[in-house]
Amino acid sequence: MIQLFGGLGPVFAVLVGGLLTLPVSAQPRKEPAKKPGALHVYDGGSLFTNGAIDRAKAAVGKTVFERETALTVETFASIPKDKTPPEKGEEAKFFTNWAKSEAALDKAKGVYVLVCRSPGYVTVLVDKATRDRGFTNENEQKLRDILLASFKEAGQAKKDGKSDEEQFKIRDKALSGAADYVSSVLKGTAK
């Protein structure tokens, strides 16, 4: 589990700015992630364009790694109304539990990433089988860093008056980078 914003103070405002850009496209959850060895993106938070999602899925589809593993990225605009927002200092526990719940609902195997736009937060979960394939804590950190850098850059772009389209391009690049990174780490691996 990796938390994104814990203790980052000033960076939080920049990141939230990048995460709160109004969407131009979205892919809501349609059905649980059933196809292993692929990328599944449920973009309820409208962070990425549909074209970027399709390109990232195609790129992951060309990578060969054991078929019980997938990368699932799920974004939310905010904390669902049926969940009580966390108290200060309890964010990591709250978002980890929420991510575990969503990953179970999606029947996600492999690497699961939950992104919440408001409040801005990212959690990365990796199942035991994927750990056994060599996806380490350092790999989790790198995946988090890929997304963090993008959200920070998109936040700065918003502050600089850049268009929504430019902000989407930045976040789309992160989705592609995240998919490429997970694929490269898991390529050719087995339990």
Residue frames as a rotation matrix with the C-alpha (Angstrom) as fourth column:
MET 1
0.583 0.812 0.000 0.00
0.812 -0.583 0.000 0.00
0.000 0.000 -1.000 0.00
ILE 2
-0.665 -0.743 0.076 1.24
0.745 -0.667 -0.005 3.43
0.055 0.053 0.997 -0.89
GLN 3
0.466 0.761 -0.452 -0.33
0.733 -0.618 -0.284 6.68
-0.495 -0.199 -0.846 0.11
LEU 4
0.153 -0.379 0.913 0.21
0.863 -0.399 -0.310 9.72
0.481 0.835 0.266 -2.05
PHE 5
0.269 0.065 0.961 -0.41
0.073 -0.996 0.047 12.82
0.960 0.057 -0.273 -0.01
GLY 6
0.820 0.096 -0.565 0.48
0.546 0.168 0.821 11.89
0.174 -0.981 0.085 3.56
GLY 7
0.409 -0.662 -0.628 2.69
0.560 -0.361 0.746 14.65
-0.720 -0.657 0.223 4.96
LEU 8
-0.290 -0.576 0.765 3.26
0.957 -0.159 0.243 16.45
-0.019 0.802 0.597 1.67
GLY 9
-0.102 0.255 -0.962 1.63
0.553 -0.789 -0.268 19.72
-0.827 -0.559 -0.061 2.77
PRO 10
-0.169 0.022 -0.985 2.37
-0.451 -0.891 0.058 22.32
-0.876 0.454 0.161 0.05
VAL 11
-0.969 -0.201 -0.146 2.42
-0.222 0.439 0.870 19.71
-0.111 0.876 -0.470 -2.71
PHE 12
-0.545 0.821 0.173 -1.17
0.643 0.541 -0.542 18.79
-0.539 -0.184 -0.822 -1.80
ALA 13
0.169 0.642 -0.748 -2.60
-0.044 -0.753 -0.656 22.06
-0.985 0.144 -0.099 -3.12
VAL 14
-0.416 -0.394 -0.820 -0.77
-0.823 -0.222 0.524 21.70
-0.388 0.892 -0.232 -6.42
LEU 15
-0.996 0.007 0.088 -1.87
0.036 0.942 0.334 18.09
-0.081 0.336 -0.939 -6.77
VAL 16
-0.270 0.963 -0.026 -5.46
0.569 0.137 -0.811 18.77
-0.777 -0.234 -0.585 -5.94
GLY 17
0.018 0.224 -0.974 -5.44
-0.538 -0.819 -0.198 21.53
-0.843 0.528 0.106 -8.53
GLY 18
-0.707 -0.372 -0.601 -4.31
-0.706 0.332 0.625 19.02
-0.033 0.867 -0.498 -11.11
LEU 19
-0.927 0.368 0.065 -6.86
0.361 0.927 -0.098 16.48
-0.096 -0.067 -0.993 -9.98
LEU 20
-0.262 0.897 -0.357 -9.81
0.413 -0.230 -0.881 18.87
-0.872 -0.379 -0.310 -9.88
THR 21
-0.847 -0.047 -0.529 -9.74
-0.428 -0.528 0.733 19.89
-0.314 0.848 0.428 -13.53
LEU 22
0.152 0.984 0.093 -13.17
-0.631 0.169 -0.757 19.45
-0.761 0.057 0.646 -15.04
PRO 23
-0.384 -0.340 0.859 -13.44
0.222 0.869 0.443 16.35
-0.897 0.360 -0.258 -17.23
VAL 24
-0.282 0.318 -0.905 -13.97
-0.913 -0.379 0.151 16.15
-0.296 0.869 0.398 -20.97
SER 25
0.062 0.310 -0.949 -14.41
-0.563 0.796 0.223 12.38
0.824 0.520 0.224 -21.01
ALA 26
-0.268 -0.143 0.953 -14.92
-0.921 0.328 -0.210 9.49
-0.283 -0.934 -0.220 -18.66
GLN 27
-0.277 0.225 -0.934 -15.23
-0.349 0.882 0.316 5.72
0.895 0.413 -0.166 -18.59
PRO 28
0.108 0.367 0.924 -17.39
-0.993 0.006 0.114 4.68
0.036 -0.930 0.365 -15.66
ARG 29
-0.768 -0.325 0.553 -17.17
-0.431 0.900 -0.070 1.19
-0.474 -0.292 -0.830 -14.21
LYS 30
-0.144 0.704 -0.695 -19.07
-0.914 0.174 0.365 -1.21
0.378 0.688 0.619 -16.45
GLU 31
0.869 0.359 -0.341 -18.31
-0.211 0.892 0.401 -4.63
0.448 -0.276 0.850 -15.04
PRO 32
0.736 -0.616 0.279 -15.74
-0.243 0.144 0.959 -6.25
-0.631 -0.774 -0.043 -12.77
ALA 33
0.101 -0.815 -0.570 -12.23
-0.995 -0.093 -0.043 -6.69
-0.018 0.572 -0.820 -14.12
LYS 34
0.758 0.273 0.592 -12.35
-0.315 0.948 -0.034 -10.26
-0.571 -0.161 0.805 -15.37
LYS 35
0.910 -0.414 -0.022 -9.72
0.146 0.370 -0.917 -10.33
0.388 0.832 0.398 -18.09
PRO 36
0.654 -0.739 -0.164 -6.30
0.207 -0.033 0.978 -11.03
-0.728 -0.673 0.132 -16.56
GLY 37
-0.193 -0.859 0.474 -3.07
0.817 0.127 0.563 -9.98
-0.544 0.496 0.677 -18.24
ALA 38
-0.045 0.283 0.958 -4.54
0.799 -0.566 0.205 -6.64
0.600 0.774 -0.200 -19.26
LEU 39
-0.985 -0.162 -0.051 -5.16
0.165 -0.839 -0.519 -3.06
0.041 -0.520 0.853 -18.22
HIS 40
-0.018 0.999 -0.035 -8.53
0.920 0.030 0.390 -2.16
0.391 -0.025 -0.920 -16.76
VAL 41
-0.970 -0.243 0.029 -9.37
0.218 -0.912 -0.347 1.53
0.111 -0.331 0.937 -16.30
TYR 42
0.115 0.986 -0.123 -12.55
0.952 -0.074 0.297 2.69
0.284 -0.151 -0.947 -14.59
ASP 43
-0.782 -0.583 0.218 -12.28
0.551 -0.812 -0.195 6.46
0.291 -0.032 0.956 -14.87
GLY 44
0.268 0.941 -0.209 -15.17
0.920 -0.186 0.345 7.71
0.286 -0.284 -0.915 -12.75
GLY 45
0.236 -0.281 -0.930 -12.97
0.564 -0.740 0.367 10.66
-0.791 -0.611 -0.016 -11.71
SER 46
0.905 0.204 0.373 -12.53
0.423 -0.344 -0.838 11.68
-0.043 0.917 -0.398 -15.36
LEU 47
0.425 -0.840 -0.337 -8.76
-0.108 -0.417 0.903 12.04
-0.899 -0.347 -0.268 -15.20
PHE 48
-0.640 -0.730 0.240 -7.90
0.049 0.272 0.961 10.55
-0.767 0.626 -0.139 -18.59
THR 49
-0.152 0.567 -0.810 -9.19
-0.952 -0.303 -0.034 10.78
-0.265 0.766 0.586 -22.15
ASN 50
0.711 0.488 0.506 -10.79
-0.327 0.867 -0.375 7.74
-0.622 0.101 0.776 -23.74
GLY 51
0.811 -0.459 -0.362 -8.10
-0.330 0.152 -0.932 7.75
0.483 0.875 -0.028 -26.43
ALA 52
-0.164 -0.910 0.380 -5.35
-0.886 -0.033 -0.462 7.50
0.433 -0.413 -0.801 -23.83
ILE 53
0.082 0.279 0.957 -7.14
-0.732 0.668 -0.132 4.67
-0.676 -0.690 0.259 -22.08
ASP 54
0.946 0.322 0.046 -7.47
-0.190 0.662 -0.725 2.78
-0.264 0.677 0.687 -25.36
ARG 55
0.491 -0.838 -0.237 -3.79
-0.505 -0.052 -0.861 3.34
0.710 0.543 -0.449 -26.25
ALA 56
-0.282 -0.590 0.757 -2.62
-0.959 0.152 -0.239 2.20
0.026 -0.793 -0.609 -22.80
LYS 57
0.433 0.517 0.738 -4.83
-0.516 0.814 -0.266 -0.91
-0.739 -0.266 0.620 -23.00
ALA 58
0.962 -0.096 -0.257 -3.41
-0.195 0.417 -0.888 -1.75
0.193 0.904 0.382 -26.43
ALA 59
0.113 -0.990 0.083 0.16
-0.749 -0.140 -0.647 -1.32
0.652 0.011 -0.758 -25.18
VAL 60
-0.240 -0.148 0.959 -0.41
-0.871 0.469 -0.146 -3.59
-0.429 -0.870 -0.242 -22.17
GLY 61
0.728 0.628 0.276 -2.17
-0.421 0.726 -0.543 -6.11
-0.541 0.280 0.793 -24.43
LYS 62
0.714 -0.539 -0.447 1.08
-0.391 0.223 -0.893 -6.47
0.581 0.812 -0.051 -26.42
THR 63
-0.281 -0.821 0.497 3.06
-0.903 0.051 -0.427 -7.33
0.325 -0.569 -0.755 -23.30
VAL 64
0.314 0.334 -0.889 3.27
-0.100 0.943 0.319 -10.93
0.944 -0.011 0.329 -22.26
PHE 65
-0.726 -0.460 0.512 3.13
-0.620 0.113 -0.777 -11.67
0.299 -0.881 -0.367 -18.55
GLU 66
-0.937 0.316 -0.146 1.39
0.343 0.909 -0.237 -14.41
0.058 -0.273 -0.960 -16.68
ARG 67
-0.565 0.767 0.304 -2.30
0.083 -0.314 0.946 -14.16
0.821 0.560 0.114 -17.35
GLU 68
0.111 0.620 -0.777 -3.44
0.929 0.213 0.303 -14.19
0.353 -0.756 -0.552 -13.73
THR 69
-0.372 -0.383 -0.846 -2.10
0.704 -0.710 0.012 -10.66
-0.605 -0.591 0.534 -13.34
ALA 70
0.236 0.434 0.869 -3.65
0.841 -0.539 0.042 -7.37
0.487 0.721 -0.493 -14.45
LEU 71
-0.909 -0.355 -0.219 -3.26
0.415 -0.823 -0.388 -3.67
-0.042 -0.443 0.895 -13.82
THR 72
0.140 0.981 0.133 -6.45
0.914 -0.180 0.363 -1.99
0.380 0.071 -0.922 -12.65
VAL 73
-0.946 -0.321 -0.037 -6.67
0.316 -0.894 -0.317 1.80
0.069 -0.312 0.948 -12.33
GLU 74
0.024 1.000 -0.016 -9.88
0.915 -0.016 0.404 3.13
0.403 -0.024 -0.915 -10.81
THR 75
-0.922 -0.334 0.198 -10.56
0.257 -0.908 -0.332 6.83
0.291 -0.255 0.922 -10.34
PHE 76
0.054 0.922 -0.382 -13.25
0.996 -0.025 0.081 8.56
0.066 -0.385 -0.920 -8.32
ALA 77
0.073 0.060 0.995 -14.33
0.272 -0.962 0.038 12.20
0.960 0.268 -0.087 -8.36
SER 78
-0.194 -0.074 0.978 -14.81
-0.837 -0.508 -0.205 12.13
0.512 -0.858 0.036 -4.60
ILE 79
-0.983 -0.056 0.176 -15.41
-0.157 0.757 -0.634 9.85
-0.097 -0.650 -0.753 -1.65
PRO 80
-0.521 0.842 -0.137 -18.77
0.290 0.326 0.900 8.10
0.802 0.429 -0.415 -2.17
LYS 81
-0.169 0.566 0.807 -21.65
-0.680 -0.659 0.320 9.41
0.713 -0.495 0.497 -0.10
ASP 82
0.794 0.513 -0.327 -22.03
-0.165 0.698 0.697 6.06
0.585 -0.499 0.639 1.64
LYS 83
0.139 -0.820 -0.555 -18.53
0.847 0.389 -0.363 6.41
0.513 -0.419 0.749 3.14
THR 84
0.947 0.101 -0.305 -17.63
0.276 -0.743 0.609 8.72
-0.165 -0.661 -0.732 6.00
PRO 85
0.573 -0.785 0.235 -14.59
-0.149 -0.381 -0.912 10.85
0.806 0.488 -0.335 5.10
PRO 86
0.201 -0.577 -0.792 -11.55
0.799 0.564 -0.209 10.04
0.567 -0.590 0.574 7.22
GLU 87
0.953 -0.046 -0.299 -10.48
0.189 -0.680 0.708 12.01
-0.236 -0.732 -0.640 10.26
LYS 88
0.585 -0.811 -0.007 -7.17
-0.680 -0.486 -0.549 13.82
0.442 0.326 -0.836 10.03
GLY 89
-0.297 -0.811 0.504 -4.40
-0.936 0.352 0.014 11.29
-0.188 -0.467 -0.864 10.48
GLU 90
-0.087 0.366 0.927 -6.64
-0.168 0.911 -0.376 8.36
-0.982 -0.188 -0.017 9.45
GLU 91
0.370 0.281 -0.886 -6.39
-0.852 -0.276 -0.444 8.89
-0.369 0.919 0.137 5.66
ALA 92
-0.566 -0.680 -0.467 -4.00
-0.809 0.568 0.153 6.01
0.161 0.464 -0.871 4.96
LYS 93
-0.852 0.295 0.433 -6.18
0.022 0.845 -0.534 3.48
-0.524 -0.445 -0.726 6.76
PHE 94
0.108 0.966 -0.234 -9.38
-0.249 -0.202 -0.947 4.82
-0.962 0.160 0.219 5.17
PHE 95
0.313 0.006 -0.950 -8.05
-0.930 -0.200 -0.308 4.82
-0.192 0.980 -0.057 1.59
THR 96
-0.791 -0.594 -0.146 -6.37
-0.608 0.789 0.088 1.43
0.063 0.158 -0.985 1.99
ASN 97
-0.618 0.638 0.458 -9.61
0.122 0.654 -0.747 -0.13
-0.776 -0.406 -0.482 3.24
TRP 98
0.370 0.756 -0.540 -11.57
-0.454 -0.360 -0.815 1.56
-0.811 0.546 0.211 0.46
ALA 99
-0.102 -0.498 -0.861 -9.08
-0.994 0.086 0.068 0.34
0.040 0.863 -0.503 -2.17
LYS 100
-0.934 -0.234 0.269 -9.23
-0.275 0.953 -0.126 -3.21
-0.226 -0.192 -0.955 -0.78
SER 101
-0.182 0.961 0.208 -13.01
0.043 0.219 -0.975 -3.11
-0.982 -0.168 -0.081 -0.98
GLU 102
0.475 0.342 -0.811 -13.01
-0.711 -0.394 -0.582 -1.84
-0.519 0.853 0.056 -4.57
ALA 103
-0.479 -0.727 -0.491 -10.32
-0.876 0.436 0.209 -4.30
0.062 0.530 -0.846 -5.65
ALA 104
-0.820 0.254 0.513 -12.38
0.018 0.907 -0.420 -7.16
-0.572 -0.335 -0.748 -4.22
LEU 105
0.218 0.957 -0.190 -15.50
-0.140 -0.162 -0.977 -5.86
-0.966 0.240 0.099 -5.97
ASP 106
0.397 -0.160 -0.904 -13.59
-0.897 -0.276 -0.346 -5.67
-0.194 0.948 -0.253 -9.25
LYS 107
0.899 -0.189 0.394 -12.08
0.154 0.981 0.121 -9.11
-0.409 -0.048 0.911 -8.64
ALA 108
0.728 -0.669 -0.146 -8.80
-0.601 -0.523 -0.604 -7.36
0.328 0.527 -0.784 -9.41
LYS 109
0.788 -0.610 0.087 -5.65
0.498 0.713 0.494 -9.44
-0.363 -0.345 0.865 -9.50
GLY 110
0.124 -0.834 0.538 -2.18
0.867 -0.173 -0.468 -8.01
0.483 0.525 0.701 -9.77
VAL 111
-0.857 -0.436 -0.274 -1.73
0.510 -0.798 -0.322 -4.29
-0.078 -0.416 0.906 -9.27
TYR 112
0.228 0.961 0.160 -4.71
0.919 -0.266 0.291 -2.16
0.322 0.081 -0.943 -8.23
VAL 113
-0.879 -0.477 -0.013 -4.56
0.465 -0.850 -0.247 1.66
0.107 -0.223 0.969 -8.12
LEU 114
0.298 0.943 -0.147 -7.30
0.954 -0.288 0.086 3.78
0.039 -0.165 -0.985 -6.54
VAL 115
-0.845 -0.477 0.241 -7.23
0.481 -0.875 -0.043 7.52
0.231 0.080 0.970 -7.29
CYS 116
0.262 0.886 -0.382 -9.57
0.940 -0.324 -0.105 9.98
-0.217 -0.332 -0.918 -5.58
ARG 117
-0.091 -0.261 0.961 -9.73
0.630 -0.763 -0.147 13.50
0.772 0.592 0.234 -7.05
SER 118
-0.375 0.046 0.926 -11.19
-0.494 -0.855 -0.158 15.24
0.784 -0.516 0.344 -4.01
PRO 119
0.660 -0.740 -0.129 -9.67
-0.536 -0.584 0.609 14.87
-0.527 -0.333 -0.782 -1.55
GLY 120
0.495 -0.539 -0.682 -6.63
-0.713 0.196 -0.673 14.04
0.497 0.819 -0.287 -3.64
TYR 121
0.124 -0.443 0.888 -5.26
-0.742 0.553 0.380 10.62
-0.659 -0.705 -0.260 -2.79
VAL 122
0.306 -0.088 -0.948 -3.71
-0.744 0.599 -0.296 7.59
0.594 0.796 0.118 -4.51
THR 123
0.222 -0.225 0.949 -3.40
-0.709 0.631 0.316 4.10
-0.669 -0.743 -0.019 -3.09
VAL 124
-0.007 -0.304 -0.953 -1.52
-0.834 0.527 -0.162 1.24
0.551 0.794 -0.257 -4.76
LEU 125
0.387 0.147 0.910 -2.24
-0.675 0.718 0.171 -2.37
-0.628 -0.680 0.377 -3.77
VAL 126
-0.200 -0.478 -0.855 -0.32
-0.864 0.497 -0.076 -5.40
0.462 0.724 -0.513 -5.00
ASP 127
0.808 0.567 0.156 -1.53
-0.576 0.708 0.408 -8.94
0.121 -0.420 0.900 -4.41
LYS 128
0.397 -0.664 0.633 0.67
-0.434 0.473 0.767 -11.75
-0.809 -0.579 -0.101 -3.07
ALA 129
0.587 -0.161 0.794 0.98
0.617 0.724 -0.309 -13.54
-0.525 0.671 0.524 -6.42
THR 130
0.840 -0.271 0.469 2.30
0.213 -0.630 -0.746 -10.35
0.498 0.727 -0.472 -8.04
ARG 131
0.627 -0.652 0.427 4.72
-0.759 -0.386 0.524 -9.84
-0.177 -0.652 -0.737 -5.15
ASP 132
0.429 -0.431 0.794 5.92
0.032 0.886 0.463 -13.40
-0.903 -0.173 0.394 -5.74
ARG 133
0.717 -0.135 0.684 6.58
0.697 0.141 -0.703 -12.42
-0.002 0.981 0.195 -9.37
GLY 134
-0.271 -0.959 -0.078 8.95
0.962 -0.271 -0.019 -9.71
-0.003 -0.080 0.997 -8.14
PHE 135
0.106 0.346 0.932 6.81
0.296 -0.906 0.302 -6.56
0.949 0.244 -0.199 -7.97
THR 136
-0.402 -0.495 -0.771 8.44
0.850 0.110 -0.514 -5.01
0.339 -0.862 0.376 -4.92
ASN 137
0.398 0.435 -0.808 7.74
0.750 -0.661 0.013 -2.11
-0.528 -0.611 -0.590 -2.57
GLU 138
-0.500 -0.657 -0.565 10.21
0.129 -0.701 0.701 -0.11
-0.856 0.277 0.436 -4.67
ASN 139
-0.849 0.269 0.455 8.11
0.496 0.105 0.862 -0.89
0.184 0.957 -0.223 -7.75
GLU 140
0.214 0.943 -0.254 5.02
0.975 -0.191 0.111 0.36
0.056 -0.271 -0.961 -5.92
GLN 141
0.127 -0.255 -0.958 6.88
0.436 -0.853 0.285 3.54
-0.891 -0.455 0.003 -5.05
LYS 142
-0.869 -0.493 -0.028 7.96
0.161 -0.338 0.927 4.06
-0.467 0.802 0.373 -8.66
LEU 143
-0.450 0.795 0.407 4.38
0.805 0.163 0.570 3.55
0.387 0.584 -0.713 -9.88
ARG 144
0.442 0.584 -0.681 3.19
0.840 -0.535 0.087 6.07
-0.313 -0.610 -0.727 -7.32
ASP 145
-0.254 -0.649 -0.718 5.92
0.276 -0.760 0.589 8.49
-0.927 -0.049 0.372 -8.39
ILE 146
-0.855 0.011 0.519 4.85
0.518 -0.041 0.854 8.26
0.030 0.999 0.029 -12.03
LEU 147
0.090 0.981 0.171 1.30
0.871 -0.161 0.464 9.26
0.482 0.107 -0.869 -11.07
LEU 148
0.386 0.003 -0.922 2.40
0.730 -0.613 0.303 11.82
-0.564 -0.790 -0.239 -8.48
ALA 149
-0.660 -0.709 -0.249 4.65
0.375 -0.598 0.708 13.64
-0.651 0.374 0.661 -10.95
SER 150
-0.674 0.471 0.569 1.80
0.607 -0.085 0.790 13.80
0.421 0.878 -0.229 -13.46
PHE 151
0.385 0.891 -0.241 -0.78
0.876 -0.270 0.400 15.14
0.291 -0.365 -0.884 -11.02
LYS 152
0.116 -0.444 -0.888 1.72
0.593 -0.687 0.421 17.69
-0.797 -0.576 0.184 -9.74
GLU 153
-0.871 -0.476 0.121 2.53
0.351 -0.430 0.832 18.80
-0.344 0.767 0.542 -13.29
ALA 154
-0.329 0.837 0.438 -1.18
0.738 -0.062 0.672 19.00
0.590 0.544 -0.597 -14.21
GLY 155
0.474 0.466 -0.747 -1.81
0.856 -0.444 0.265 21.08
-0.208 -0.765 -0.610 -11.08
GLN 156
-0.331 -0.676 -0.659 0.96
0.373 -0.735 0.567 23.47
-0.867 -0.058 0.495 -12.07
ALA 157
-0.852 0.070 0.518 -0.40
0.505 -0.147 0.850 23.64
0.135 0.987 0.090 -15.61
LYS 158
0.197 0.980 0.010 -3.78
0.898 -0.184 0.400 24.63
0.394 -0.070 -0.917 -14.20
LYS 159
0.368 -0.137 -0.920 -2.17
0.634 -0.687 0.356 27.32
-0.680 -0.714 -0.166 -12.03
ASP 160
-0.658 -0.718 -0.226 -0.33
0.258 -0.497 0.828 28.55
-0.707 0.487 0.513 -15.13
GLY 161
-0.041 0.770 -0.637 -3.65
-0.570 -0.541 -0.619 28.93
-0.821 0.337 0.461 -16.97
LYS 162
-0.918 -0.295 -0.264 -3.11
-0.386 0.519 0.762 25.99
-0.088 0.802 -0.591 -19.33
SER 163
-0.157 0.920 -0.359 -6.18
-0.893 0.022 0.449 24.50
0.421 0.391 0.819 -20.97
ASP 164
0.421 0.422 0.803 -8.08
-0.698 0.716 -0.011 21.45
-0.579 -0.556 0.596 -19.76
GLU 165
0.959 -0.058 -0.276 -6.81
-0.178 0.633 -0.754 19.70
0.218 0.772 0.597 -22.88
GLU 166
0.087 -0.995 0.038 -3.19
-0.528 -0.079 -0.845 20.30
0.844 0.054 -0.533 -21.85
GLN 167
-0.206 -0.105 0.973 -3.91
-0.966 0.178 -0.185 19.00
-0.154 -0.978 -0.138 -18.36
PHE 168
0.794 0.519 0.317 -5.48
-0.439 0.850 -0.292 15.86
-0.421 0.092 0.902 -19.83
LYS 169
0.680 -0.605 -0.414 -2.39
-0.276 0.312 -0.909 15.32
0.679 0.732 0.045 -22.01
ILE 170
-0.273 -0.809 0.520 -0.21
-0.824 -0.082 -0.560 15.41
0.496 -0.582 -0.645 -18.92
ARG 171
-0.038 0.321 0.946 -2.34
-0.811 0.543 -0.217 12.91
-0.584 -0.776 0.239 -17.01
ASP 172
0.913 0.352 -0.207 -2.75
-0.400 0.669 -0.626 10.74
-0.082 0.655 0.751 -20.12
LYS 173
0.219 -0.928 -0.303 1.04
-0.553 0.138 -0.822 10.52
0.804 0.347 -0.482 -20.34
ALA 174
-0.434 -0.350 0.830 1.09
-0.900 0.209 -0.382 9.29
-0.040 -0.913 -0.406 -16.74
LEU 175
0.541 0.681 0.493 -1.45
-0.603 0.723 -0.338 6.56
-0.587 -0.114 0.802 -17.47
SER 176
0.850 -0.290 -0.440 0.65
-0.277 0.464 -0.841 5.40
0.448 0.837 0.314 -20.38
GLY 177
-0.133 -0.971 0.196 3.81
-0.693 -0.050 -0.719 5.59
0.708 -0.232 -0.667 -18.27
ALA 178
-0.139 0.171 0.975 2.19
-0.905 0.378 -0.196 3.65
-0.402 -0.910 0.102 -15.43
ALA 179
0.852 0.506 0.135 0.97
-0.389 0.784 -0.483 0.93
-0.351 0.359 0.865 -17.82
ASP 180
0.587 -0.713 -0.384 4.38
-0.335 0.218 -0.917 0.71
0.737 0.666 -0.111 -19.51
TYR 181
-0.269 -0.736 0.622 6.14
-0.887 -0.062 -0.457 0.53
0.375 -0.675 -0.636 -16.15
VAL 182
0.178 0.402 0.898 3.98
-0.738 0.658 -0.149 -2.27
-0.651 -0.637 0.414 -14.73
SER 183
0.966 0.193 -0.170 4.26
-0.256 0.647 -0.719 -4.17
-0.028 0.738 0.674 -18.01
SER 184
0.310 -0.930 -0.199 8.05
-0.524 0.008 -0.852 -3.85
0.794 0.368 -0.484 -18.05
VAL 185
-0.330 -0.414 0.848 8.37
-0.944 0.175 -0.281 -5.08
-0.032 -0.893 -0.449 -14.46
LEU 186
0.144 0.523 0.840 6.05
-0.540 0.753 -0.376 -8.06
-0.829 -0.399 0.391 -14.95
LYS 187
0.520 0.063 -0.852 6.99
-0.844 0.191 -0.501 -8.98
0.132 0.980 0.152 -18.53
GLY 188
0.043 -0.491 -0.870 7.88
-0.413 0.784 -0.463 -12.65
0.910 0.379 -0.169 -18.73
THR 189
-0.675 -0.317 0.667 7.34
-0.728 0.135 -0.673 -13.27
0.123 -0.939 -0.321 -15.03
ALA 190
0.042 0.682 -0.730 5.63
-0.113 0.730 0.674 -16.26
0.993 0.054 0.108 -13.49
LYS 191
0.797 0.310 0.519 4.67
-0.540 -0.021 0.842 -17.35
0.272 -0.950 0.151 -9.99
